[in-house]
Amino acid sequence: MITVLVVFFFFILIGVPIGVTLGVAGIVGLVQIGGENFLLMAPKRFFEGLDLFTFMAMPFFILAGEIMNRAGITKKLAEFADALVGHLRGGLAHSNMIASVLFAGMTGAAVADTAAFGNTLVPAMVKEGYKRPFACAVTIAGSIIGPTIPPSNLMVIYGSLMGVSIAGLFAAGIIPGLLICAFCMALIAALGRRLNLPKSTHRFSLVKIFWSFRSSFLAIMMPGIILGGILFGIVTPTEAAAIAVLYALFLGVVVYRALCFADIVDMLIRTARITGIVFLIIASASILSWWMTFMQIPQKIAAFFLYLSSNPKVIIGLILLLLLIVGMFMDINAALIILAPVLGPLTTTIGMDPVHAGIMIVLALNISLMTPPVGACLFVMSSVTGEKIEAISYALIPFLLIEIAILFLVAYWQDLTLFIPRLLM
């Protein structure tokens, strides 16, 4: 066991890609327990790790997000959000949060949200008089809504690995996502006068809301099509993802006429690259996960947690602490694939509902996207805007504390988290 851990952390420290690191560590584990004969299991586990029908939804959702960005639909959503709350002090910051909620129901990816609004809303906020680190922090804090409100690629992975209803996870993610938006907007309002946030010169206008809604109506319909189809059992998540791509293409090519053949080819290439990276991590992690199962590591970790305390509330706190710390140093897809088989049975042991436990784990890892040193959204925002990671991280502190508080609320208040799934049962 020590050898595998040494190899794993050594490769991470020297900067080897996480997909390769997981695969090599898993192979070392196989050799350690069974010699060269066990190496034959590596390719089998590699392909079986991807042999799940629900994983097909991921590239479709990624492509749908690419199309929405390239077709300018993101900008229309931002304009509608500005019409709703832009008249408030810190209006553009509030608009950023509302736009993140609208965008979340289309892509389910925080990094896509960060890149899209980092290119559009951050420059607009800076031009309006916001400090660049604050504008970046608001955008990153809102981007976490993306993989929390369905669809969410992390939920697809967790549901597929743990045999938990993906539709149930999608339904349970709605309230936590809306809570993040509401609490972050309350924080922006509280900071408004203290930071002297700009106040828009235009007043609240029902006419402006009507025209911006009319302009973005077809784009706003997309989350309803995706979620309604899944939650009411009309389509599977994979089918809904394919429909999302067709609908986004229809908007981009026929309605808005913003896409050409070259754009579509480029988006397909980008989708293939992103999907390839995620699938390499999943497949490689399946080798390491098999080794962990053989060595009974999940059972040992569960026994250790239960040794520390038999109180379910204390164990939930320990799980959250573990997830937040691991998420600071590891890609969240890899962290989920490694930790889900460990923490899933533990949450069942202490009596947590599988859907509730899944949302708790997914939300904790989502929050780690905004924490240094490995937070993906931090690096994307820094590369898009040119702002220093240190400055963005400092401005993020109040938003990070708010979202961690929401995480604990979700973790300890099961009835709140499962309210919507129970309505749909």
N, C-alpha and C positions, 0 to 999 in steps of 0.2 A: 504493500500500500504506500509506503514512504517513497519508494522509487517513482511510482506514478505521479504522486504529488510534486516531487522535486522536478520531474520532467515538465509537468504542466506549468508550474509557476516560473520555471527557468525560461521556457519558450515565450510565455507572456512578457516577461521582463525584457527579453531581447527583441521584442516586437514582431514575433512570428504571427501571421494571421490566425485568428481564433479558430477558424475551421480546421486549419492544418494542426494547430496545437491540440485540439480535442481528439482528432484522429490519431495522431502519434501517441498521445497519452493513453488512449484506449488500446492501441496495438501493443504498447509496452505492458499494459495490464494483462492482456491476453497471453503474451509470451511468459509473463511472470507466473501465471497460474497453471498453464498447460503446455508450455514449451512451443516449439515450432508448429506442432499439429494444430494448435488453436488459432494459428494465423489464417487457416482456411475459413474461419468464421468471420473474419473482418469484412471481406467483400459482401458476404451474405447479409450481415447486419447493416452494412452501408446502404444497400438497396432496399432492404426491408424497412429501414428507418423512414424512407420516403414513400413507401407503398401504402398510402392512405388517400382515399378519394377526396377527402375534405381539404387536403393540401392544395388541390387544384384551384381553390378559391383565391389563394394568395396572389399568384401572378395576374389574375383578372382584376383584383382590387388595386394592385400596383399600377397596372396599365390604365385603369379608369382614372386614377389620380394624375397620371402623366397627361392624359388627354384634357382633364379639367384645367390643369395648369397652362398647357400650351394653347388652349382655345380661348383663354382670357376669362373663363367662367369665374375664376377666383376673384378677379377684379369686380365683377358684377355683384358677387356676394358681399364683398367689402363695401361697395356703394350702398347696398340695401341696409347693411348693419349701421353704416354712418347715418343714414336717413332716420333710423330708429333712435339712436342714442348720441349722435354726434353733437347735439346741442348742449350736452352736459359739460361741466368742467372736466377736463381729461377725456373729452368726447372720443377722440381717435383711439385712445387706449381702451375705452369701453367698446368701441366698434370692433377693435381687434379681437376681443373676447367673443363677441357675438358672431363674428365672421368665423372664428375657430369652431364654434358649435355647428354652424351651417356646413363648413368644410368637412367636419369630422364625419358626418353622415354619408360621405362620398368616398373617402380614401382609407380611413382607419390607420393612418400612419403619421406619427408626430413629426418625423423628419421632413415629409412632404409639406406639411403645414408650415414648418419653420422656414424651409427654402422658399415657398410661395410667398408668404407674407414678409419674409426678410427682404425680398426683392421689391415688394410693393408698398406695404404699410409702414415699414421702418423708415424708408426715405421720406414718406409723406409725413410721418410723425416728427422727424428731425426738422423738416422744412417748416412745420407748424410751430416749432419752438421747444419740442421735447429734447431732453438730453439723450444722446444715442444709446448709452448703456441701459437707461430705463426703457427706452423703446424696444431694445433687443430683449430685455428681461420680460416685458409684457408679452411679447410674441412667443417666447419660449414657454412661459407659464401657460399660455393659451393652447400651445401646440400639444400639451399633454392630454387635452380633451380629445384629440384625434383618435388615439388608440383606446380610449375609455368608452366614449359613445360609439356604439356599433355603426358600421362593421369594424372589426379589429383583427389584425393579423395575429396578434398574440393570443386572442381568445380562440381563434381557429386552431392554433398550435396546441394550446392547453386542452381544449375540448377533444381534439383528435388523439392526443397522447393519453389522456386520463379517462376517456370514455364518458365525458360529461357533455350534456346537451349544449351545442353551440348556440342554438336559438335561445336557450335559457340564459347563457352567459351574455348574449347580446342584449336581452331584455334587462338583465340585472345591471348592465353598464350604463344605462340611461340616466338614472338618478345620480350616481357618483359624478358623471360627466357634467351634468347641469349644476351640481353643487360646486364643483371647481369653478365654473363660470361665474356663478352668483357670488361666491366668497371672494374671488379675485376682483370682481367688479366693486364689491363693497370695500375692499382694500384700496383700490384706485380712488374711490370716492373719499375715503378717509385721508389719503395722502394728497388729495387735490390741492387744498390750500397750503398745506405744509411745504410741498414741493413747488407750489405755484404753477400747477399744470395749466396749460393753455385752455381757454374756453372759446369755442367756435363762435363766430359772429352771426351765423345763421340760426334762426329760431326753429322750434319744433313746428313741423308742417305736415299735415295729413296729406296734402297734395303731393309733396315730395316723396313721402312714404309710398303713396299709391303708384306713382310713376316708376320709382325704383323697384317696387315689388313686381310691377308689370314687366319691367325689363328683365328681371332675374327669376321670374316665376317658373320657367321650365327647368332652370338649374335647381331651384329650391324643391321641386317635385322629386328630384332624384333620391334623396334620403328616404322619402315616403315610399317610393317604389321598392327600394332595397329592403328597408326594415319591415314594411307592411307585408311583403311577400314572404319573408322569413318567419316573422313572429306569428303570422296567421296560418302557417303551414302550407302556403300555396307553392312555394319553391324551396329548394335546399339552399344553404349558403353558397355552394358552388354555382348553382344555376342563377342565383341572384347576382353573383359577381359577374357572370357572363352577360346578364341583362344590363348591368351597370355599364359595361364596356360598350355594348351596342347603343345604349341610350346616350352615353357621352359622345360617341362617334357621330350619332345623328345630330346632336346639338352643335358639335364642332365643325362638321362638314356641311350639313344642310341648312341649319338655322342661322348660325353665326358666321359661317363661311370663313373660318379662321384657320383651317387646316388644309394642307396639300399632301400629296403622296409622299414627298420627302419628309415631312413632319411625322407622318405615320410610321415610316421606316425607322426614323431616329428614335421614336418612342418605343417601338418594338425592341430595338437593340438595347435601350436603357432598361426596359422591363426585364429582358433576358439576363442582363448583367446583375441587376438587383436580386432577381429571383435565384440566380445561380449562387450568389453569395449566401443568401438565407438557406437555400437547400443544402449547400455544402456544410454549413454549420449544423443543420438538423441531422444529416446523414452521419457526419463524423461523431456528433454527440451520442448517437444511438449506440456506437461501439463502446464508448466510455460508460454509457448508462447500463449496458449489459454487464460490463465488468463490475460496476457498482452493485448491481443486483446480485451477481454471483458471490461477491464478497459480503453481502448482507449489510452494506453501508447504510441504506435507508433505515433498516431496523435498528442499527446501532445508534444512529443520530436520533431517532425517535425515542429510543430507550434513554439516551443521555438527556434529552429535553424533559422526559417524564421523571427522570432521576432528580433534575433540578427542581421541579415542581409538578404537582399533580393538579394544580389549579388551571383550568382551561384559559382563563384570562391572562395568566402569566405566560403560558405557552404561546398564546397568540402574540403577545408582546415580543417574545423571543424570536418568533418566526418573522415578524415585521422588521425587527432589528437586523436579523440575518439577511433578509432580502435587500434592505436598504444599503447595507455594507457591501454585499456581493455586487449589487448593481453599480456601485461606484467604480468597480475595477473590471467588470466583465460585460461583454455584449449581452443585451437583455434576452435575445433569442437563445443564446447558449446557456445563459443562467436559468432560463425557464425550462429548457429541455433537461438540464442536469438536476435542478432542484424540484421540479414537479413530481417525479416519482418518489422523492424523499419526503416532501412536505404534504403531498396529497393524502397518503395513508395516515400521517400523523394528525392531520385535521379531522379525518374521519374518526380516529380514535378518541378525540376529545369532543366529538359530537357535532362538528360543524357540518352544515349542508354543503354538498359538493359544489354547487353553483356559487354559494356565498364564499367558500374558500377560494374558488377559482378567481372571482372578481378581486378579492383581497390580494392575492398573489400577483395578478396582472397589474393592478393599480400601483402596488409597491414598486414593481419593476419599471412601470411607465414613469414614475417620479424620478427614478434614477437616471432617466434620459437627460435631466437638467442638472445633475450633480457632477462636479469635477471629481477625478481627473479624466474619466472616460465618457462623460455624457455626450451622446451623439448630437443632440440638438445644440449644445454649446459650440461644438466644433463646426457644425453646419452654419450657424448664425455668424460665428467669427469669420468664416471664409467668405460668406455672402456679403457681410457689411464691412469687414476690415477692422471691427472693434476687437480690443484685447479680451481674451477669455477671463482674465482676472477682474476686469471692470464689469463685465456682464455678470459674473458669478456674484460679485458683491451686491449688485442691484437686484439679483434674484432672491436674496436671502428672505425678505418678507413673504414673497410668493411661495417659496419653498416651505416655509414654516406653515403657511396656510394650507398647502396641499398635503403636508404630512398630517396635520390635524384632521383633515377630511379623511385621509387614509385610516386613521384610528377610529373615526366615527363610523366608517363603513365596516371596519373589522369587528367592532364591538356591538353594532346595532344591526342585527341580522334582519329584523322585520322591515327596516328601511330599505336595505339592499334588495330584498326579495319581494318587495311590494308589487312591482310590475310583473315579474314572472308568475306570481301567484294569481294575479288578475287574469292572466292569459291561460292559466291551466284549465 
